[in-house]
Amino acid sequence: MLGLAFVVMFILMGLLAPWIAPHDPLATSWSAIRKAPSVAHLFGTDEIGRDVLSRVLWGARASLLAGVVSVCISLALGLPIGLLAGYLGGWTDGLISRATDAMLACPFLILAIALAAFLGPSLTNAMIAIGISATPIFIRLTRAAVLSVKVEDYVEAARAVGNPHLRIVLRHILPNILAPLIVQATLAIAAAVIAEASLSFLGLGQQPPAPSWGSMLNTAKNYIEQAPWMAIWPGASIFLLVLSFNLLGDGLRDALDPRHS
Amino acid sequence: MGKYLARRLASILPTLFFVTVLIFGLQQLLPGDAAVVLAGEDQDPGVIAHLREKLHLDKPFPVRYAYWLGGVVQGDLGESLRIQKPVTELIVEKLPVTIQLAVMAMLIALVIGITAGVVSAVLKGTAWDYAANIFALWGLSTPNFWLGIMLILLFSVQLGWLPASGYVSPFEDLKANLAAMIMPAFVLGNAIAAVLMRHTRSAMLQVLNSDYVRTARAKGLHEHVVVLKHALRNALVPIITLGALEFGTLLSGAVLTEQVFSIPGFGKLIVDAVFNRDYAVVQGVVLFTATAYITLNLLADLAYFLVNPRMRG
């Protein structure tokens, strides 16, 4: 519940950023360079006088968008491919499984960095890169779930009465494999938020001057002695958002998966 | 054993094939004419023509792949266009630094993760168990580049105990080397410690409920002998094999950690290559990483096979 509450808080933060941010996140001020937290700037200001609190609030948008869109891409690719592999079996399954193994052999972030490097640096490309890199996990999970469900009596019965394959998959198999996928999707959002922050930290995600927590940290590391507040708040925000999704994922697993209760 | 090894080796060949297709296929993602993009700022038509010929860019995809794969199987991963050195040489040069970082990180992760996992399982339901679980959640949720920056703030800026960045070879000055590597190794080990803690906890809980542990207790053995000698020794097998699978996390984390602490290792090599648009290096590093991962996976499987008599059937 705590995880859900924090996730909702971050969503509201992102949605309401234009109204609740005290300053324009892009407005620079030469008279307020690297000012420590004060009443005028609760989280302080950055190296060109921008308000850190406003940038943190707006940065929630990039992180949440990246987390959710990347996982939607992974699901959109992984679910149908996993269904195909699990349901058809045979050489289709063999081919898909070997390709999935190959993708899983490349460490997640390194594959995402390579994809983002070839696609070019931008938030959209970072989301595509993260989404593709996380796809094999969903293929494997879907395939395994389909394999255990397709031998159930009700699927056999649906087949015996002459239902077409597509109907069996969509009406009888899909609804029964959704629970583990929902849990995995929630945990994958946490991983995607860290991945987007990592890519932005390396300069491969959200491009400046648009606010993103990862790119704020990238700049902040150069001013760690003079302005530590520049690093504390965006990092703490990533930590809290990721923690919230991890808590939510753990909670959903306990609720939806009887083996973990 | 021989049969199992042969079957396992045969199963990695198609995976390796797909890995090479995937990594070579990355080049297809480059927008526009690949030769122009690879030439970078140097738009000299001579350079572009040279690149097109050298990389067989005027040939169809399967032919280019065959040329590339031919080089790869002979250990030739291409040449860095910016540094003008073979990619294999660059990897061999940078690898020892990352291996040292990874080994130190893994040792830290094993000590923290296994200790926390054992304590949490033995004292299940107590405050220690909750504390260990909170530690695991913290480790899984903290972005390691942020943890690195915060440790620099504390130990370098505020306390002045450790250097904020820089790398010294252990052969030059071991003390300075360890001082420079301890923070990055801790940052890298932190997330893996969390994963190992969770594995250790569940493996220990399972073992502590088994018959032989009950027998050991019934014999009147001291509890610490039961936990350390009887339970942990058996729980360690899956923990060590799962630990080997954390190699990917280790390398992904090294990319960011090396960036934060300016360590000239493998991770910095790929990031620099990305910014120099040195695509052969990017491909080479990913291919090397994937192959290393598959090999480690195989070794972990074999180790599991050797120590687990039930699998030998």
Chai-1 contact restraints between the chains, C-beta under 6 A:
chainA,res_idxA,chainB,res_idxB,connection_type,confidence,min_distance_angstrom,max_distance_angstrom,comment,restraint_id
A,R98,B,P14,contact,1.0,0.0,6.0,A-B,restraint_1
A,R98,B,T15,contact,1.0,0.0,6.0,A-B,restraint_2
A,R98,B,F18,contact,1.0,0.0,6.0,A-B,restraint_3
A,A99,B,F18,contact,1.0,0.0,6.0,A-B,restraint_4
A,D101,B,T15,contact,1.0,0.0,6.0,A-B,restraint_5
A,A102,B,T15,contact,1.0,0.0,6.0,A-B,restraint_6
A,A102,B,F18,contact,1.0,0.0,6.0,A-B,restraint_7
A,A102,B,V19,contact,1.0,0.0,6.0,A-B,restraint_8
A,A102,B,L22,contact,1.0,0.0,6.0,A-B,restraint_9
A,A105,B,V19,contact,1.0,0.0,6.0,A-B,restraint_10
A,A105,B,A290,contact,1.0,0.0,6.0,A-B,restraint_11
A,A105,B,Y293,contact,1.0,0.0,6.0,A-B,restraint_12
A,A105,B,I294,contact,1.0,0.0,6.0,A-B,restraint_13
A,C106,B,V286,contact,1.0,0.0,6.0,A-B,restraint_14
A,C106,B,A290,contact,1.0,0.0,6.0,A-B,restraint_15
A,P107,B,G248,contact,1.0,0.0,6.0,A-B,restraint_16
A,P107,B,L251,contact,1.0,0.0,6.0,A-B,restraint_17
A,P107,B,S252,contact,1.0,0.0,6.0,A-B,restraint_18
A,P107,B,T289,contact,1.0,0.0,6.0,A-B,restraint_19
A,L109,B,S252,contact,1.0,0.0,6.0,A-B,restraint_20
A,I110,B,S252,contact,1.0,0.0,6.0,A-B,restraint_21
A,I110,B,V286,contact,1.0,0.0,6.0,A-B,restraint_22
A,I110,B,T289,contact,1.0,0.0,6.0,A-B,restraint_23
A,A114,B,L26,contact,1.0,0.0,6.0,A-B,restraint_24
A,A114,B,V282,contact,1.0,0.0,6.0,A-B,restraint_25
A,A114,B,V286,contact,1.0,0.0,6.0,A-B,restraint_26
A,A117,B,V274,contact,1.0,0.0,6.0,A-B,restraint_27
A,A117,B,V282,contact,1.0,0.0,6.0,A-B,restraint_28
A,F118,B,L26,contact,1.0,0.0,6.0,A-B,restraint_29
A,F118,B,L29,contact,1.0,0.0,6.0,A-B,restraint_30
A,F118,B,L30,contact,1.0,0.0,6.0,A-B,restraint_31
A,L119,B,L29,contact,1.0,0.0,6.0,A-B,restraint_32
A,I194,B,P143,contact,1.0,0.0,6.0,A-B,restraint_33
A,A197,B,P143,contact,1.0,0.0,6.0,A-B,restraint_34
A,S198,B,L256,contact,1.0,0.0,6.0,A-B,restraint_35
A,F201,B,F145,contact,1.0,0.0,6.0,A-B,restraint_36
A,L202,B,V271,contact,1.0,0.0,6.0,A-B,restraint_37
A,K221,B,I149,contact,1.0,0.0,6.0,A-B,restraint_38
A,I224,B,I152,contact,1.0,0.0,6.0,A-B,restraint_39
A,I224,B,L153,contact,1.0,0.0,6.0,A-B,restraint_40
A,E225,B,V157,contact,1.0,0.0,6.0,A-B,restraint_41
A,P228,B,L153,contact,1.0,0.0,6.0,A-B,restraint_42
A,A231,B,I149,contact,1.0,0.0,6.0,A-B,restraint_43
A,G235,B,W146,contact,1.0,0.0,6.0,A-B,restraint_44
A,I238,B,P143,contact,1.0,0.0,6.0,A-B,restraint_45
A,F239,B,S141,contact,1.0,0.0,6.0,A-B,restraint_46
A,F239,B,T142,contact,1.0,0.0,6.0,A-B,restraint_47
A,V242,B,S141,contact,1.0,0.0,6.0,A-B,restraint_48
A,L243,B,S141,contact,1.0,0.0,6.0,A-B,restraint_49
A,N246,B,L140,contact,1.0,0.0,6.0,A-B,restraint_50
A,N246,B,S141,contact,1.0,0.0,6.0,A-B,restraint_51
